[in-house]
Amino acid sequence: METGPTGNQIRGRGATINPANRFEALHYELEDWCEPDSEPRSVRTQYLKDDSRTIISYNNSPDVGFDASLNPYRGCEHGCAYCYARPTHEYLGFSAGIDFESRIMVKPKAAALLAAELARPSWIPQHLALSGVTDAYQPIERKLQITRSCLQVLAEFRNPVFVITKNHLVTRDADYLAELASVEASAVSVSITTLDPRLAQVLEPRASTPAHRLDAIAKLHASGVPVGVNIAPIIPGLNDHEIPRIAEAAAAAGAEFACYTIVRLPLAVAPIFVAWLENHFPDRKDKILGQIRSIRNGKLNTAEFGQRMRGDGPLAGQIGQMFHVSCRRSRLNRVHRELSTAAFRRVVPNQLELAL
């Protein structure tokens, strides 16, 4: 794999632009970010306190596989150029570009808020996704341990949780995840986009390397935590040929199930991803974008339920078939069992304070 940078680089970041916020009339530019032929610039990450009064978010999408999610952070320092969640940062007054990966909102009261919500008599036990619009194991989690505190609460209540991450740091919390797994209340899906470390470095600059993600699968499996692989996103013309190899490697590491999505580029994500292609793969940009359009009815994104995750048309069908054949060959075609709420127990605040 060879990349062809044009000079529009920001050191350690995925996005190369900071597009205007669709809700804001004013937009700022940092002129020295992308001077042609200059050395890559650095942008310092800022961590900002989020004083949200609730921690559980709900959705009614039939495509995502969960109704409720838990997000200890907003924004994500992993910096994946394709991330569909980037536009959520615009609701905070930021840009979906560099701001999304360099201005991270942290929720220091997340565990306390979670405990309060689960302790309410009105709470109906259900599985929570960790996370929905961010990665709960992005780099700052190593220091702040907000996600770990939330898992401690979930373990106390025995409320089921399904973790989706691309960071090896999830193995740190194998103790709580295994405790929940013992009552069929936890599972983890590790996202692997590519096995090529050079591609991963420019596509997902601050996420764990492919080798470390495979190691995370192995360690979680050894700890008794049900673990699978999320081959996502599949980007036609860039990583779709890796589907069989990723499935085989994940199965060898201990993955028990698999899922996939095809890249989707809503709102500001489209220009961010196009700029990323221009910077790293200018010779392949037109082919990749053409193939994406071929599965998106001539556009770079379709928002319709039932199509937005998998696309439509012959190429989308071929990708789906390759995924399913690869899973059968690697014995990853088992359906992940539903998480159970049978062991849920409501913990009163005083008991929880003593436990914490």
For each residue, the residues with C-beta under 8 A, 3 or more apart:
1: 196 198 199
2:
3: 198 199 202 280 281
4: 280 281 282 283
5: 8 9 279 280
6: 36 278 279 282
7: 34 35 36 37 38
8: 5 16 17 33 34 36 275 278 279
9: 5 16 34 40 41 279
10: 13 15 16 33 34 40 41 42 43 98
11: 40 41 42 43
12: 42 79 205 206
13: 10 16 43 79 98 101 102 205
14: 78 79 80 81 83 101 202 203 204 205 276
15: 10 18 79 81 86 97 98 100 101 272 275 276
16: 8 9 10 13 34 272 275 276 279
17: 8 34 97 98 271 272 275
18: 15 29 30 33 95 97 98 99
19: 95 96 97 268 271 272
20: 24 27 95
21: 24 27 90 93 94 95 96
22: 87 90 267 268
23: 90 91 93
24: 20 21 27 90 93
25:
26:
27: 20 21 24 95
28:
29: 18
30: 18 33 43
31: 35
32: 35 38 41
33: 8 10 18 30 41 43 98
34: 7 8 9 10 16 17 38 41
35: 7 31 32 38
36: 6 7 8
37: 7
38: 7 32 34 35 41
39:
40: 9 10 11
41: 9 10 11 32 33 34 38
42: 10 11 12
43: 10 11 13 30 33 98 102
44: 102
45: 77 101 102 103 104 140
46: 102 103 104
47: 104 106 140
48: 103 104 105 106
49: 105 106 108
50: 74 105 106 107
51: 109
52: 55 107 113
53: 113
54: 57 113 117
55: 52 70 71 72 107 110 113 114 117 150
56: 68 69 70 114 117 128
57: 54 68 69 70 71 132 133
58: 67 68 69
59: 64 66 67 68 69 132
60: 67
61: 64 305
62: 305 306
63: 305 306 308 309
64: 59 61 129 132 309
65: 129
66: 59 69 127 128 129 132 162
67: 58 59 60 126
68: 56 57 58 59 126 127 128 129
69: 56 57 58 59 66 128 129 130 131 132 133
70: 55 56 57 110 114 128 129 130 131 132 136 150 161
71: 55 57 74 107 131 132 133 134 136
72: 55 106 107 110 131 134 136 141 146 147 150
73: 76 104 105 106 107 131 134 135 136 138 140 141 146
74: 50 71 88 89 92 104 105 107 133 134
75: 89 94 99 100 101 102 103 104 105 134
76: 73 79 80 83 85 100 101 104 134 135 138
77: 45 101 102 104 138 139 140 206
78: 14 83 101 135 138 139 166 167 204 205 206 207
79: 12 13 14 15 76 101 204 205 206 207
80: 14 76 83 203 204 207
81: 14 15 203 272 273 276
82: 203 233 235 263 265 269 273 276
83: 14 76 78 80 86 100 269
84: 87 264 265 266 269
85: 76 88 100 132 133 134
86: 15 83 89 96 97 100 268 269 272
87: 22 84 90 96 266 267 268 269
88: 74 85 91 92 133
89: 74 75 86 92 94 95 96 99 100 103
90: 21 22 23 24 87 93 94 95 96 267 268
91: 23 88
92: 74 88 89 105
93: 21 23 24 90
94: 21 75 89 90 99 100 103
95: 18 19 20 21 27 89 90 98 99 100 268
96: 19 21 86 87 89 90 99 100 267 268 269 272
97: 15 17 18 19 86 100 268 272
98: 10 13 15 17 18 33 43 95 101 102
99: 18 75 89 94 95 96 102 103
100: 15 75 76 83 85 86 89 94 95 96 97 103
101: 13 14 15 45 75 76 77 78 79 98 104 206
102: 13 43 44 45 46 75 77 98 99
103: 45 46 48 75 89 94 99 100
104: 45 46 47 48 73 74 75 76 77 101 138 140
105: 48 49 50 73 74 75 92
106: 47 48 49 50 72 73 140 144 146
107: 50 52 55 71 72 73 74 110 113 146
108: 49 144 146
109: 51 112 113
110: 55 70 72 107 113 114 146 149 150
111: 114 115 146 149 150 152 153 356
112: 109 115 116
113: 52 53 54 55 107 109 110 116 117
114: 55 56 70 110 111 117 118 150 153 154
115: 111 112 118 119 153 156 157 347 349 352
116: 112 113 119 120 349
117: 54 55 56 113 114 120 123
118: 114 115 123 153 154 157 159 346 347
119: 115 116 123 157 346 347 348 349 352
120: 116 117 123
121: 346
122:
123: 117 118 119 120 346
124:
125: 159 160 341 344
126: 67 68 159 160 341
127: 66 68 159 160 161 162 185 339 341
128: 56 66 68 69 70 154 159 160 161 162
129: 64 65 66 68 69 70 132 161 162 164
130: 69 70 136 147 150 151 161 162 163 164
131: 69 70 71 72 73 134 135 136 164
132: 57 59 64 66 69 70 71 85 129
133: 57 69 71 74 85 88
134: 71 72 73 74 75 76 85 131 138
135: 73 76 78 131 138 164 165 166 167 207
136: 70 71 72 73 130 131 141 147 150 163 165
137: 141 147 165 167 169 170
138: 73 76 77 78 104 134 135 141 167 206
139: 77 78 142 167 206
140: 45 47 73 77 104 106 143 144
141: 72 73 136 137 138 144 145 146 147 148 167 169
142: 139 145 169 172
143: 140
144: 106 108 140 141
145: 141 142 148 149
146: 72 73 106 107 108 110 111 141 149 150
147: 72 130 136 137 141 150 151 173
148: 141 145 151 152 172 173 176
149: 110 111 145 146 152 153 356
150: 55 70 72 110 111 114 130 136 146 147 153 154
151: 130 147 148 154 155 161 173 176 177 180
152: 111 148 149 155 156 176 355 356
153: 111 114 115 118 149 150 156 157 352 356
154: 114 118 128 150 151 157 158 159 160 161 176 180 185
155: 151 152 158 176 179 180
156: 115 152 153 347 352 355
157: 115 118 119 153 154 344 345 346 347
158: 154 155 180 183 185 343 344 345
159: 118 125 126 127 128 154 185 341 344
160: 125 126 127 128 154 180 184 185 186 339 340 341 344
161: 70 127 128 129 130 151 154 180 185 186 339
162: 66 127 128 129 130 186 187 188 189 339
163: 130 136 170 177 186 187 188 189
164: 129 130 131 135 188 189 191 230
165: 135 136 137 169 170 188 189 190 191
166: 78 135 190 191 192 193 204 207 208 213
167: 78 135 137 138 139 141 170 207 208 216
168: 171 208 212 213 215 216
169: 137 141 142 165 172 208
170: 137 163 165 167 173 174 177 188 190 216 220
171: 168 174 215 216 219 220 223
172: 142 148 169
173: 147 148 151 170 176 177
174: 170 171 177 178 219 220 223 225
175: 178 179 223
176: 148 151 152 154 155 173 179 180
177: 151 163 170 173 174 180 181 186 188 220 223 225
178: 174 175 181 182 186 223 224 225
179: 155 175 176 182
180: 151 154 155 158 160 161 176 177 183 185 186
181: 177 178 184 185 186 187 224 225 226
182: 178 179 224
183: 158 180 340 342 343
184: 160 181 337 339 340 342 343
185: 127 154 158 159 160 161 180 181 339 340 341 343
186: 160 161 162 163 177 178 180 181 225 226 339
187: 162 163 181 225 226 227 228 336 339
188: 162 163 164 165 170 177 220 225 226 227 228
189: 162 163 164 165 227 228 229 230 257 259
190: 165 166 170 213 216 217 220 227 228 229 230 250 255
191: 164 165 166 213 229 230 232
192: 166 195 210 213 214 229 230 231 246 249 250
193: 166 200 203 204 231 232 233 235 239
194: 199 200 203 210 239 242 246
195: 192 210 242 245 246 249
196: 1 199 200 210 242
197: 200 201 209 210 211
198: 1 3 201 202
199: 1 3 194 196 202 203 238 239
200: 193 194 196 197 203 204 207 209 210
201: 197 198 204 205 209
202: 3 14 198 199 205 280
203: 14 80 81 82 193 194 199 200
204: 14 78 79 80 166 193 200 201 207
205: 12 13 14 78 79 201 202
206: 12 77 78 79 101 138 139
207: 78 79 80 135 166 167 200 204
208: 166 167 168 169 212 213 216
209: 197 200 201 212 213
210: 192 194 195 196 197 200 213 214
211: 197 214 215
212: 168 208 209 215 216
213: 166 168 190 191 192 208 209 210 216 217
214: 192 210 211 217 218 249 250 253
215: 168 171 211 212 218 219 253
216: 167 168 170 171 190 208 212 213 219 220
217: 190 213 214 220 221 227 229 250 253 254 255
218: 214 215 221 222 253 254
219: 171 174 215 216 222 223
220: 170 171 174 177 188 190 216 217 223 225 227 254
221: 217 218 224 225 227 253 254 255 256
222: 218 219 254
223: 171 174 175 177 178 219 220
224: 178 181 182 221
225: 174 177 178 181 186 187 188 220 221
226: 181 186 187 188 256 257 336 337
227: 187 188 189 190 217 220 221 254 255 256
228: 187 188 189 190 250 255 256 257 258 259 332 336
229: 189 190 191 192 217 246 247 250 255 257 258 259 332
230: 164 189 190 191 192 258 259 260 261
231: 192 193 234 243 246 247 250 258 259 260 323
232: 191 193 259 260 261
233: 82 193 261 262 263 264
234: 231 239 240 243 260 261 262 263 319 323
235: 82 193 238 239 240 262 263 288 292
236: 240 262 263 288 291 292 294 295 315 319
237: 240 284 287 288 290 291 292
238: 199 235 281 284 288
239: 193 194 199 234 235 242
240: 234 235 236 237 243 319 322
241:
242: 194 195 196 239 245 246
243: 231 234 240 246 247 260 319 322 323 326
244: 247 248 322 325 326 329
245: 195 242 248 249
246: 192 194 195 229 231 242 243 249 250 326
247: 229 231 243 244 250 251 258 323 326 327 329 330 332
248: 244 245 251 252 326 329 330
249: 192 195 214 245 246 252 253
250: 190 192 214 217 228 229 231 246 247 253 255 258 330 332
251: 247 248 254 255 330 331 332
252: 248 249
253: 214 215 217 218 221 249 250
254: 217 218 220 221 222 227 251
255: 190 217 221 227 228 229 250 251 258 332
256: 221 226 227 228 332 334 336
257: 189 226 228 229 332 334 335 336
258: 228 229 230 231 247 250 255 323 327 332 333
259: 189 228 229 230 231 232
260: 230 231 232 234 243 319 320 323
261: 230 232 233 234 264 309 310
262: 233 234 235 236 295 309 310 311 316 319
263: 82 233 234 235 236 273 292
264: 84 233 261 269 296 301 302 308 309
265: 82 84 269 270 273 292 300 301
266: 84 87 269 270 301 303
267: 22 87 90 96 270 301
268: 19 22 86 87 90 95 96 97 271 272
269: 82 83 84 86 87 96 264 265 266 272 273 301
270: 265 266 267 273 274 300 301
271: 17 19 268 274 275
272: 15 16 17 19 81 86 96 97 268 269 275 276
273: 81 82 263 265 269 270 276 277 300
274: 270 271 277 278 285 289 300
275: 8 15 16 17 271 272 278 279
276: 14 15 16 81 82 272 273 279 280
277: 273 274 280 281 282 284 285 288 289
278: 6 8 274 275 282 285
279: 5 6 8 9 16 275 276 282
280: 3 4 5 202 276 277
281: 3 4 238 277 284 285 288
282: 4 6 277 278 279 285
283: 4
284: 237 238 277 281 287 288
285: 274 277 278 281 282 288 289
286: 289 290
287: 237 284 290 291
288: 235 236 237 238 277 281 284 285 291 292
289: 274 277 285 286 292 293 300
290: 237 286 287 293 294
291: 236 237 287 288 294 295 315
292: 235 236 237 263 265 288 289 295 296 300
293: 289 290 296 298 299 300
294: 236 290 291 298 313 314 315
295: 236 262 291 292 311 312 313 315 316 319
296: 264 292 293 299 300 301 302 311 312
297: 302 312 313
298: 293 294
299: 293 296 302
300: 265 270 273 274 289 292 293 296
301: 264 265 266 267 269 270 296 308
302: 264 296 297 299 307 308 311 312
303: 266 308
304: 307 308
305: 61 62 63 308
306: 62 63
307: 302 304 310 311 312
308: 63 264 301 302 303 304 305
309: 63 64 261 262 264
310: 261 262 307 316 320
311: 262 295 296 302 307 315 316 319
312: 295 296 297 302 307 316
313: 294 295 297 316 317
314: 294 317 318
315: 236 291 294 295 311 318 319
316: 262 295 310 311 312 313 319 320
317: 313 314 320 321
318: 314 315 321 322
319: 234 236 240 243 260 262 295 311 315 316 322 323
320: 260 310 316 317 323 324
321: 317 318 324 325
322: 240 243 244 318 319 325 326
323: 231 234 243 247 258 260 319 320 326 327
324: 320 321 327 328 333
325: 244 321 322 328 329
326: 243 244 246 247 248 322 323 329 330 332
327: 247 258 323 324 330 331 332 333
328: 324 325 331 332 333
329: 244 247 248 325 326
330: 247 248 250 251 326 327
331: 251 327 328 334
332: 228 229 247 250 251 255 256 257 258 326 327 328
333: 258 324 327 328
334: 256 257 331
335: 257
336: 187 226 228 256 257
337: 184 226
338:
339: 127 160 161 162 184 185 186 187
340: 160 183 184 185 343
341: 125 126 127 159 160 185 344
342: 183 184
343: 158 183 184 185 340
344: 125 157 158 159 160 341
345: 157 158
346: 118 119 121 123 157
347: 115 118 119 156 157 351 352 355
348: 119 351 352
349: 115 116 119 352 353
350: 353 354
351: 347 348 354 355
352: 115 119 153 156 347 348 349 355 356
353: 349 350 356
354: 350 351
355: 152 156 347 351 352
356: 111 149 152 153 352 353
